[in-house]
């Protein structure tokens, strides 16, 4: 009999370790061959949206301002082919303690960990979430370990990641820096088992419940300021929690007609687990390397059932070239006087173009901003790109090739937007879900309809094409 390696042995106990680290028995929600009771799983957090608001308020999280970008709206109307554009607003999440919307997620996890008697928090992230977890752990008197995919094999790290390193350590966290590759999840499981810390996962029910307040606030503030719900909200999409939580909050506020638009940076062709490709992207936030895989296979995350289910909520998915995000960062600073980091500016670049498809009296909200630290600034990121052989130029964004060039638009009227094939991703999701199955139950069929926003006939047609029996 073959002896299991240490890696295989630890990975075989994933479910057991996760159960101890988040206190959630995911198996109780299984309802069929592949389906599970998602809404019950979310309800079982035990925290209502008003409870979450109180938790967040107690540590200075949430209730961030909704700002109208009047100058950017005027520019959009100036370059619009129709002369019209929706009013653009932005929810300024940089006002949260660690400088991003992810404080909302971390606040609930830290509170829950404290209530359950955990001594510390652990999280696997290279993003703003690590800083948010570290900040909230400090506020609650908890220890904190952040496991971060930080370098390529030459130990070279992106300026943005190193900035997040600095911020995590500033808040007192221990940061375990790893090179890109499969050891991230293995190392994280090892940390959880050895420390007994709480898994402050981006994909837990607590994390998503924390983002719901963001969507709820957007609806409430639009009604108060404008007397109506937003017509559309543009949300930077990566792992899916941002889209999921915000959409659920809008729904809980009764903003049922608000269109949910996900936006990512186009990094097609760059494999995120590739050592060579790792530093070919100039910042880590909101790109297709996470956005598409997590949309079509959400349970690839560090919990058995991810609470981030973006296909359930997304009405439209768009991408923008990376050069446009840099351009929008500078544009926001120079015509609105707001210096913010790249995450929200991904959706802002998309919103600038989407607004031009809409009428003057319509309301378009960009759902978040993030803080700008030294490594998040445009100049070090472009310098880093050049050092990695990326050509940087001013010109036509349609000429940009991910991993080879960054093209800053020569004029705002030259900016481009790509609509992504949602039905293709729905098909991919279903194909991934039924892989290895000979049959599915009726409850599974209903689950797939809910997951994809497809009707029964559409799902049945694909299942039949895949030669899967429906019982």
WOSULZI-V153295 format. One record per residue. N is the residue number from 1. PSI is psi in whole degrees, -180 to 180 (999 if undefined). Layout:
BEGIN
N,PSI / N,PSI
END
This chain:
BEGIN
1,134 / 2,131 / 3,133 / 4,142 / 5,168 / 6,-39 / 7,-52 / 8,-39 / 9,-44 / 10,-44 / 11,-30 / 12,-18 / 13,19 / 14,-49 / 15,-44 / 16,-45 / 17,-42 / 18,-38 / 19,-43 / 20,-33 / 21,-19 / 22,-8 / 23,23 / 24,123 / 25,94 / 26,-26 / 27,-24 / 28,-15 / 29,-6 / 30,132 / 31,-10 / 32,-157 / 33,-38 / 34,-11 / 35,157 / 36,160 / 37,88 / 38,-46 / 39,-37 / 40,-41 / 41,-42 / 42,-41 / 43,-33 / 44,3 / 45,-30 / 46,1 / 47,120 / 48,170 / 49,-31 / 50,-35 / 51,-44 / 52,-40 / 53,-41 / 54,-42 / 55,-47 / 56,-43 / 57,-34 / 58,-18 / 59,22 / 60,23 / 61,140 / 62,-174 / 63,42 / 64,157 / 65,149 / 66,113 / 67,135 / 68,129 / 69,79 / 70,-40 / 71,-38 / 72,-39 / 73,-44 / 74,-40 / 75,-41 / 76,-41 / 77,-32 / 78,-38 / 79,-6 / 80,142 / 81,-26 / 82,-10 / 83,4 / 84,155 / 85,146 / 86,157 / 87,128 / 88,127 / 89,156 / 90,137 / 91,115 / 92,81 / 93,-8 / 94,-13 / 95,-7 / 96,161 / 97,-43 / 98,-1 / 99,16 / 100,170 / 101,-17 / 102,-12 / 103,-31 / 104,-43 / 105,-50 / 106,-33 / 107,-42 / 108,-44 / 109,-42 / 110,-42 / 111,-46 / 112,-41 / 113,-44 / 114,-44 / 115,-34 / 116,-4 / 117,16 / 118,150 / 119,-16 / 120,172 / 121,146 / 122,146 / 123,143 / 124,109 / 125,145 / 126,7 / 127,-163 / 128,-22 / 129,-34 / 130,-45 / 131,-38 / 132,-44 / 133,-45 / 134,-42 / 135,-48 / 136,-35 / 137,-43 / 138,-42 / 139,-33 / 140,1 / 141,32 / 142,152 / 143,164 / 144,133 / 145,127 / 146,123 / 147,121 / 148,129 / 149,106 / 150,-37 / 151,164 / 152,-176 / 153,-15 / 154,9 / 155,35 / 156,126 / 157,149 / 158,147 / 159,-38 / 160,-42 / 161,-43 / 162,-34 / 163,-40 / 164,-36 / 165,-53 / 166,-43 / 167,-41 / 168,-47 / 169,-33 / 170,-36 / 171,4 / 172,8 / 173,152 / 174,128 / 175,123 / 176,110 / 177,124 / 178,156 / 179,161 / 180,140 / 181,-176 / 182,-9 / 183,-11 / 184,-54 / 185,-38 / 186,-47 / 187,-40 / 188,-44 / 189,-40 / 190,-42 / 191,-45 / 192,-44 / 193,-41 / 194,-31 / 195,-26 / 196,17 / 197,163 / 198,134 / 199,99 / 200,64 / 201,143 / 202,-23 / 203,10 / 204,165 / 205,-34 / 206,-39 / 207,-43 / 208,-39 / 209,-33 / 210,-31 / 211,-21 / 212,-33 / 213,-27 / 214,-48 / 215,-40 / 216,-44 / 217,-39 / 218,-47 / 219,-46 / 220,-42 / 221,-37 / 222,-42 / 223,-42 / 224,-43 / 225,-36 / 226,-10 / 227,18 / 228,164 / 229,156 / 230,145 / 231,-33 / 232,151 / 233,128 / 234,128 / 235,126 / 236,129 / 237,126 / 238,-92 / 239,-15 / 240,-16 / 241,-33 / 242,-49 / 243,-49 / 244,-53 / 245,-44 / 246,-45 / 247,-42 / 248,-37 / 249,-41 / 250,-42 / 251,-43 / 252,-27 / 253,-5 / 254,10 / 255,68 / 256,-20 / 257,-1 / 258,128 / 259,133 / 260,117 / 261,121 / 262,145 / 263,135 / 264,161 / 265,136 / 266,103 / 267,37 / 268,138 / 269,-11 / 270,115 / 271,123 / 272,-19 / 273,7 / 274,131 / 275,-39 / 276,-41 / 277,-17 / 278,-46 / 279,11 / 280,-15 / 281,142 / 282,-14 / 283,161 / 284,-6 / 285,136 / 286,51 / 287,169 / 288,-22 / 289,-25 / 290,-41 / 291,-44 / 292,-48 / 293,-41 / 294,-21 / 295,-41 / 296,-11 / 297,72 / 298,-25 / 299,19 / 300,0 / 301,-172 / 302,12 / 303,153 / 304,-37 / 305,110 / 306,137 / 307,-6 / 308,108 / 309,74 / 310,-33 / 311,-23 / 312,-25 / 313,-21 / 314,129 / 315,-25 / 316,146 / 317,126 / 318,159 / 319,156 / 320,151 / 321,152 / 322,-34 / 323,-32 / 324,-30 / 325,-42 / 326,-43 / 327,-45 / 328,-33 / 329,-45 / 330,-39 / 331,-45 / 332,-42 / 333,-42 / 334,-23 / 335,-13 / 336,-9 / 337,26 / 338,114 / 339,115 / 340,160 / 341,-178 / 342,-22 / 343,-60 / 344,-26 / 345,-16 / 346,-51 / 347,-30 / 348,-39 / 349,-43 / 350,-43 / 351,-36 / 352,-37 / 353,-39 / 354,-38 / 355,-34 / 356,-10 / 357,-7 / 358,171 / 359,162 / 360,-30 / 361,2 / 362,156 / 363,125 / 364,122 / 365,128 / 366,123 / 367,-13 / 368,159 / 369,170 / 370,161 / 371,159 / 372,110 / 373,-178 / 374,-47 / 375,-13 / 376,-6 / 377,153 / 378,-45 / 379,-50 / 380,-32 / 381,-41 / 382,-37 / 383,-42 / 384,-42 / 385,-46 / 386,-41 / 387,-26 / 388,18 / 389,15 / 390,127 / 391,129 / 392,126 / 393,166 / 394,131 / 395,-136 / 396,115 / 397,-25 / 398,-14 / 399,-7 / 400,136 / 401,114 / 402,130 / 403,-8 / 404,-33 / 405,155 / 406,120 / 407,113 / 408,130 / 409,140 / 410,-14 / 411,145 / 412,-25 / 413,-9 / 414,-5 / 415,148 / 416,160 / 417,139 / 418,125 / 419,131 / 420,153 / 421,91 / 422,-40 / 423,-33 / 424,-42 / 425,-33 / 426,-42 / 427,-42 / 428,-41 / 429,-49 / 430,-41 / 431,-42 / 432,-40 / 433,-37 / 434,1 / 435,128 / 436,-2 / 437,138 / 438,-27 / 439,161 / 440,162 / 441,171 / 442,-36 / 443,-32 / 444,-39 / 445,-45 / 446,-40 / 447,-44 / 448,-34 / 449,-44 / 450,-38 / 451,-33 / 452,-9 / 453,27 / 454,155 / 455,170 / 456,-43 / 457,-41 / 458,-42 / 459,-44 / 460,-42 / 461,-45 / 462,-41 / 463,-40 / 464,-40 / 465,-35 / 466,-2 / 467,41 / 468,132 / 469,139 / 470,119 / 471,999
END
